[in-house]
Amino acid sequence: MKATKLLLIVLSCMLVIGCKKNKSDDEPTPPAPQTDTISTELLKSYFPYKNMDKIVFESRGTADVTYTVVDAKTTYANKKLQLTTTMNGSDGRGGTYFVSLKAEVTNGTLLNINFQQITGGAFEINGSYTYDATKGKEIPETITLSNGAIIKKDVGLYYYKDTDFLEWTFYRRK
């Protein structure tokens, strides 16, 4: 009987000690630092394209080029948001043009943009841009790629030079 009472007392003491809170548990945990993330909506504001959109670019001394968006899609898989836009263009005189814009956001904070422009099916210009939201800066309204091409928020591709060094500027949407 004494052994049973002793066992109950020991178990009770262990229960009290085991349930006792640490003082550090009572203190609130500071919030994790917040970083601006690059949302689908924000990314689409720089690439406002839909399939079959028609976009006209102009250059001094030559015919305008009308691009048709043949593939505009957004996907999300493995913590990567990807946006791809492909456009085929024509100057109305037999000249053919191709533009590809690819943007990838990794973990909501790292943006990589790749640009490719092909004239006449053979000559190619490439450019890129990287933005890291963890660095504390906001994405600029105007993004300048490594090849000098410019992408503007709510406009999309605004300016680029082709393989003949002709400067093309966004003119209008049809």
Secondary structure, 3 states (H helix, E strand, C coil): CHHHHHHHHHHHHHHHHHHCCCHHHHCCCCCCCCCCCCCHHHHHHHCCCCCCCEEEEECCCCCCEEEEEEEEEEEEECCEEEEEEEEEEECCCCCEEEEEEEEEEECCCEEEEEEEEEECCCEEEEEEEEEEHHHCCCCCCEEECCCCCEEECCCEEEEEECCCCCEEEEEEEC
